[in-house]
Amino acid sequence: MKDRATFYTRYPWLKPHADPELLVMGDDLDAALSTALFLHQHPAARLVGLYSRYTQVLYAESLTRDELLGALWLDLDIYHPRCRSLGHHIVRLSPQDKLPGFATSCNLNEVCGKFMGNFRQKYPLGTIHFLMWLYGVEIPALPHADLLIWLADSAYINAQARSHRRNYRGSGDAAWQERDGFRWNVSRWLHTALPLDSLLASFETLDTPAFEERMEAFQQVMEAQGFRQGYGQVASHYRKLSGYQCQPQGQPARYTHRLLEFVAQQTGWRFDPQQLAPLVGRLKVKTGQRRQETVENARREGLATFLQRQGIFSFVFQSAKVMNYTQFRDGE
């Protein structure tokens, strides 16, 4: 990973500053943690929008089209040259792909040269772990803060040696993965790219029964608070716990407001309630279509050509064979 100064030079909008900043966030726990920390570090920033389930953008009624496009889209990979987004999905099939829609965005796999060809070495953590390193913010000394932070994007399960992911065979790094699940990849990113003392120290506790007992009890607290677990593709080693994505079902803006308040309480990353005011008021809704395509068809046409022809606003490779993408009727 590049050093902090290089990130701030290339992406000045990430550097803590006192100027106004408009945010649109994703709709899961990682996005909520990232948004809370960003608002805490940027006191003049305001949350003005929510990208919900990759099909709807809910945003403040007073916001213009240009302001929406010019906002910072947090914990999202937005394929539009006017959008600044911060995300960490694999977005490139090969190093030769030219992707002008990401010209103003920061993607952690892009920064480190990861693409479909070295998928097993992709960024294995959440956006929040990167932002903590970028801002030099350690895990807060609060009872559940470490649990919440490692719960983002199921990072604690990725960091275990014996999760259900141990099904890949090969040599070199692949053999290491077969022995240690994704733990080797998490360890490598933490030690070489995101060397934050508290993340490194707590990493050593994640693959233990004691940590999972704490996590199970905390997930019960979250459930009692009304936060939804959501569908998970991974399970922990000892207690077969899943991730806890916290994506909303119905009234997503109100739910997100509650989730952000919960995150602030658990981490101490406080922000002024006025920073959330735009998302609490009257909202407009922009609805898109979520579709699928085979990776082979996109590769055959050329990824950049396919993205432009389809007017794709955001996309992710669900697997080596399938990509999901979102289109809006006016191509934005």
Secondary structure, 3 states (H helix, E strand, C coil): CCCHHHHHHHCHHHCCCCCCEEEEECCCHHHHHHHHHHHHHCCCEEEEEEEECCCEEEEECCCCHHHHHCCEEECCCECCCCCEEEECCCCCCCCCCCCHHHCCCEEHHHHCCCCHHHHHHCCCCCHHHHHHHHHCCCCCCCCCHHHHHHHHHHHHHHCCCCCCCCCCCCCCHHHHHHHHCCHHHHHHHHHHCCCCHHHHHHHCCCCCHHHHHHHHHHHHHHHHCCCCCCCCCCCCCCCCCCCCCCCCCCCHHHHHHHHHHHHHHHHCCCCCHHHCHHHHCCEEEEEEEEEEEEHHHHHHHCHHHHHHHHCEEEEEECCCCEEEEEEECCCC
